[in-house]
Amino acid sequence: MAPLISLRDLRKTFVNGDVAVEVLRGVSLDIYPGEFVAIVGASGSGKSTLMNILGCLDTPTGGQYRLEGEDVSDLDADQLAERRRQMFGFVFQSYNLVSTATAQENVEIPAVYAGVPARERRERAESLLRSLNLGERLDHLPNQLSGGQQQRVSIARALMNGGQIILADEPTGALDTQSGKDVMATLRQMNEAGHTVIIITHAPELAESADRVIEISDGRITADRLPRKRSRIGRIAPPPSSAAKVRLRSSPTYPRPFACPSGHFGPISFVPS
């Protein structure tokens, strides 16, 4: 199986006046379709910079990043934006919901930019929210939702255009323990439905709930290993052994998928732990 993401000697340097700070120092790794990966490191380790590059939000200073075999350095700004819209779903610690928009309207936002017709995106958003047990909260504003509910809205938004790759930056950082477990169980369900899930975190215990743990320190990968223990946060599936895992499941219990420009779908069914 060919890697979905391939990095070779990736480097990133930020320049402030006469001062150059090398944040990533020769990162090389492959991530395959259907993997559940945690990238863990302390503050200042380079993990957030790496996430921004993986999600096509930033570009490296040196080295190579290939996404589905395509060299990302060959893409212009519009093409990078298209890849972000088509391939990635982002989940942030602070949720990043529009405060004046309802839960359903927040979920619809990526489809607006993708040019999906209004009726189709409304149906899709409602189906995703209902699958995440938020069917009674469609018209609620973010300040009328709990932290766990807001994060589930952001997960639904990440799936709106398909979300073949889910990038989750400290997804449980602002949540209480039980809400954090629920969110991790949701990410596990997404992975079992075929999505590639990449968690960025500083918390070792959260990283151990993934199927693969990549440790980063001072801009370098220091370990790439299996988890040391099997966490009780969500169900742990074995690493993908064939291309069959990346086929997204669809059944009457899942939201009806719609075709976005990338051709990817994102149906899941959330079952609280």
C-alpha positions, 0 to 999 in steps of 0.5 A: 500500500502506498503512503497517503502522506510521505515526508522526507527530510522536512525542514521549517525555519522561521525568520524574525529580523536577523534571527532564524529559528529552525523548528523542524529539523529533518522530519521523515515519516510515512502515514498510510490510509486508515491509520490512527496516529498520535504525534506527541511532544512538549510545547515548542517541540515542533508538533503544531508546525508539523500539523500546519504543514500536513494540513497544507496550512503552511509550507516547509522551508526544505525537504519534500512533502508528498500527499497521495503521491503528489509533491505539495511544493508544486502546488500554488496557493489556490491548489493548496486551498483545494487540497485542504477543502477536499482532503482534510477535516480540522478539529481544534482545541478551541472548537473555532465555531462561529458564535453567531451561527447555529450548530447546523450552520457551523457544520455547513460552512465547509460545504458553502466554500465547496459550492454544495447546493444549500438543500444538500448541505443542510441535509448533510449537516443535519444527518451528521449532527444527528449521528453525533447525538446532537439532533436536538441541538441543531438550532443552538448557538455555540454558547448554548452548548456544552464543551463536549457538544461544541467539539462534536459540532466541530467534528461534524464540520470536519466531516462535512466535505468528506474529511479523508484525513482528520487532523485533531489539534489537542481535541480534548484539551478544553474538555472535562474527563468524560467529554474527552472520552466521548470525543476520543470514542468519536474519533475512533469511530471515524477511524473505524469508518475508514478515515485517517486520523492524526491527533496532535497532543502534548498529553502522553496518555492521550497519545497512547489511545492511538494505534501508532505514536510518533514522538517529536522533540526539538523538531526531530522525531525521536520515536515511532512506535506502537502504544505502550498500553491499550487505553480505555478511551475508545476502542482500539482497532488493529493497524490496517492490513489491507486497502479494504480498511480505507473504504468508507462504510455506508449503511442505513444507520449512517448519514447519507453521504453526498459527493463533494468535489474530491469524491470522498465521503464521511459517514460515521455512527456515534455510539457513546462509550 
